[in-house]
Amino acid sequence: MRLDKYVCKSTDLNKRDALACIRAGQISVNDVIITESATQVHENNLIELNGQRLITRPFRYIMLHKTAGTVCSNKDETYPSIFSGLDVQKAEELHIAGRLDADTTGLVLITDDGRWSYNLTHPNNACRKVYRVTLSRPLCTERAGIIKARFLQGILLQGETVPTLPADLTLITPTEVLLSITEGRFHQVKRMFSAVGNRVVGLHREQVGSIRLDIKKGQWRYLGANEIQLTHAHSDRWGTQAHQIRKI
């Protein structure tokens, strides 16, 4: 963690005031005065402000049920930010682990733990995301089987040179499917169905890793310790198998 971020997370100082303290030589790390705000520090380091040890506040992990017409941003844009309905202190310290488009609904995870969100979002960790997809054209069982095979094999999206990683398709109704992917490319789900001659008219994320959405639209809650640990600790088994399939 950057030193300036550590100071903000362990005091009531805003970023500007934290930078001023660091530049003034008021912060020491392991008994050494540090004046460079970008210095990387660890929570096990002895970090002091004018001789008083600083201890960071506990990390926060939040589940939010995103509604359509909102943006995954810390501030309002063309659409209102999902943070507008989040009643927490120091919301500016939070970030979104895996964004959704303005018209996409469902599970959004918010945290101030950078390592946790890295585990969720980095492609190498193959964290599975499950989407409920509504299609413009109905699928018969045979057609769904063909698309399922193509998605498992990986398809080349327009404008890209590397095929998608294996994805799993489950037919629910002729116009509704579940799609599990382990990547987060730009508009990936919509582009995948476009590549097989269909169009997404509704998109809803139900699950990320081991965390399932279980609250109503517009609501939010803190994650439980078990949810945090499971997602933090394991690289989703299905995602790991997907990478192995690609190598065969």
C-alpha positions in Angstrom: 0.0 0.0 0.0 1.2 3.5 -0.7 2.3 5.5 2.3 -0.2 8.3 1.6 -3.1 5.8 1.3 -2.0 4.1 4.6 -2.0 7.5 6.4 -5.5 8.2 5.1 -6.7 4.8 6.1 -5.4 5.0 9.6 -6.3 8.7 10.4 -9.1 11.2 9.7 -6.8 13.1 7.3 -7.8 13.6 3.7 -5.3 12.9 0.9 -4.1 16.5 0.7 -3.4 16.7 4.5 -1.7 13.3 4.5 0.6 14.4 1.7 1.5 17.6 3.6 2.4 15.5 6.7 4.6 13.2 4.7 6.4 16.1 3.0 6.9 17.8 6.3 8.7 14.7 7.7 6.1 13.9 10.2 5.8 10.2 9.2 8.3 7.5 10.0 8.5 3.9 8.8 10.4 1.5 11.0 12.0 4.6 12.7 13.1 6.2 9.4 11.5 9.5 8.3 9.9 9.0 4.9 9.0 12.0 2.7 8.0 10.2 -0.5 4.3 9.6 -0.5 4.4 6.8 -3.1 6.6 4.6 -0.8 5.2 1.2 -0.5 4.5 0.1 3.1 3.1 -3.0 4.7 0.7 -3.3 7.6 3.4 -5.1 9.6 5.7 -2.0 9.3 6.0 0.3 12.3 4.4 3.5 10.9 4.2 6.6 13.1 2.8 10.1 12.8 4.7 12.4 15.2 5.7 9.4 17.3 2.2 7.9 17.5 1.8 4.5 15.8 -0.8 4.3 13.0 -3.1 1.3 12.7 -5.3 1.0 9.6 -9.0 0.6 9.9 -10.4 -2.8 8.9 -11.0 -3.4 5.2 -14.6 -3.2 4.0 -16.2 -5.6 1.6 -19.6 -4.7 0.2 -22.2 -6.5 -2.0 -24.5 -4.1 -4.0 -27.4 -5.0 -6.3 -26.9 -2.7 -9.2 -30.0 -1.3 -10.9 -30.2 -0.4 -14.6 -29.3 3.2 -15.5 -26.5 3.6 -13.0 -22.7 3.6 -13.5 -19.9 1.8 -11.8 -18.0 4.9 -10.9 -17.2 6.9 -7.7 -19.0 9.9 -9.1 -22.1 10.7 -11.1 -21.6 10.8 -14.9 -24.4 10.7 -17.6 -26.1 8.3 -15.2 -26.0 8.4 -11.4 -23.1 6.6 -9.6 -23.9 3.4 -7.7 -22.2 5.1 -4.8 -25.1 7.5 -4.5 -27.1 4.8 -2.7 -24.2 3.7 -0.5 -24.4 5.2 3.0 -20.8 4.7 4.3 -18.1 6.9 5.7 -15.0 7.7 3.6 -16.6 6.3 0.4 -13.8 7.9 -1.6 -11.5 5.1 -0.3 -13.6 2.4 -1.9 -13.3 1.0 -5.4 -15.3 -1.4 -7.5 -14.0 -4.9 -8.2 -15.4 -5.7 -11.6 -17.5 -3.0 -13.3 -20.8 -3.5 -15.1 -22.3 -1.5 -18.0 -24.9 1.2 -17.3 -27.7 -1.1 -18.6 -26.5 -4.2 -16.8 -27.9 -5.2 -13.5 -26.8 -7.4 -10.6 -23.9 -8.2 -8.4 -21.3 -5.5 -7.8 -18.5 -5.9 -5.2 -17.0 -2.9 -3.6 -14.0 -2.8 -1.3 -10.9 -0.8 -0.1 -8.8 -4.0 -0.1 -6.6 -3.8 -3.3 -5.3 -7.3 -3.0 -8.7 -8.8 -2.6 -10.1 -7.0 -5.7 -6.9 -8.1 -7.6 -7.7 -11.7 -6.8 -11.2 -11.2 -8.2 -10.4 -9.3 -11.4 -7.0 -10.4 -12.6 -7.4 -12.8 -15.6 -4.7 -15.2 -14.4 -6.8 -16.0 -11.3 -9.7 -17.2 -13.4 -12.5 -16.0 -11.1 -15.8 -17.2 -12.5 -18.6 -14.7 -13.1 -22.1 -16.0 -13.8 -24.5 -13.9 -15.9 -28.2 -14.4 -16.6 -28.6 -13.4 -20.3 -31.8 -12.5 -22.1 -31.6 -13.0 -25.9 -33.5 -11.4 -28.8 -33.7 -14.7 -30.7 -35.0 -17.9 -29.2 -32.6 -20.9 -29.0 -33.7 -24.4 -29.6 -31.9 -27.2 -27.7 -29.9 -28.1 -30.7 -28.8 -24.6 -31.4 -27.9 -24.0 -27.7 -25.7 -27.1 -27.8 -23.8 -25.8 -30.8 -23.2 -22.4 -29.1 -22.3 -24.1 -25.9 -19.6 -26.1 -27.8 -18.3 -23.0 -29.4 -18.1 -21.1 -26.2 -16.3 -24.0 -24.5 -13.8 -24.0 -27.3 -13.3 -20.2 -27.2 -14.3 -17.8 -29.9 -12.5 -14.9 -31.6 -14.2 -11.6 -31.0 -14.2 -8.9 -33.6 -11.1 -6.7 -33.4 -9.2 -9.1 -31.2 -6.4 -11.6 -31.9 -6.8 -14.0 -29.0 -9.9 -16.2 -28.6 -11.9 -16.0 -25.4 -11.2 -18.5 -22.6 -13.7 -21.4 -22.3 -17.1 -20.3 -21.1 -20.0 -22.5 -20.0 -23.6 -22.0 -21.3 -26.7 -23.4 -19.7 -30.1 -23.1 -21.4 -32.9 -22.0 -19.1 -35.7 -21.0 -21.6 -35.5 -20.4 -25.3 -34.6 -16.8 -24.7 -32.8 -17.0 -21.3 -29.4 -18.6 -20.6 -26.8 -18.7 -17.9 -23.3 -17.9 -19.0 -20.2 -18.5 -16.9 -17.0 -16.7 -17.9 -13.6 -16.1 -16.3 -12.6 -13.0 -18.1 -13.8 -9.4 -18.2 -13.2 -8.1 -21.7 -14.9 -5.0 -23.0 -18.7 -5.8 -23.5 -17.6 -9.5 -23.6 -20.9 -11.2 -23.1 -22.7 -9.0 -25.6 -19.9 -9.5 -28.2 -19.8 -13.3 -27.6 -23.5 -13.6 -28.5 -23.2 -11.2 -31.4 -20.4 -13.5 -32.8 -22.9 -16.4 -32.9 -25.7 -14.4 -34.5 -27.8 -13.3 -31.5 -28.2 -10.2 -29.5 -28.3 -9.6 -25.8 -31.3 -7.6 -24.6 -30.9 -8.1 -20.9 -27.9 -8.8 -18.8 -27.7 -9.6 -15.1 -24.7 -10.8 -13.0 -25.7 -13.3 -10.4 -22.4 -14.5 -9.0 -18.7 -13.6 -8.7 -16.4 -16.4 -7.5 -18.2 -18.0 -4.5 -20.3 -14.9 -3.8 -24.0 -15.1 -4.9 -26.3 -12.1 -5.1 -29.0 -12.5 -2.4 -30.4 -9.0 -1.9 -33.1 -6.9 -3.7 -32.4 -4.3 -6.4 -30.8 -1.2 -5.1 -29.9 -2.7 -1.7 -26.4 -3.3 -0.3 -24.8 -5.2 2.6 -21.4 -6.0 4.0 -20.0 -9.4 3.1 -19.7 -12.0 5.9 -16.3 -13.3 7.0 -16.9 -16.6 5.3 -17.7 -15.0 1.9 -14.6 -12.8 2.1 -12.3 -15.7 3.0 -13.7 -18.1 0.3 -13.3 -15.5 -2.5 -9.9 -14.3 -1.2 -8.5 -17.8 -0.9 -9.5 -19.8 -3.8 -9.1 -19.5 -7.5 -12.4 -20.8 -8.8 -12.1 -24.5 -9.7 -14.2 -24.1 -12.9 -12.0 -21.3 -14.0 -8.8 -23.3 -13.3 -10.2 -26.1 -15.4 -11.1 -23.6 -18.2 -7.5 -22.6 -18.4 -6.4 -26.3 -18.5 -8.9 -26.9 -21.4 -7.3 -24.1 -23.4 -3.8 -25.7 -23.0 -4.9 -29.1 -24.3 
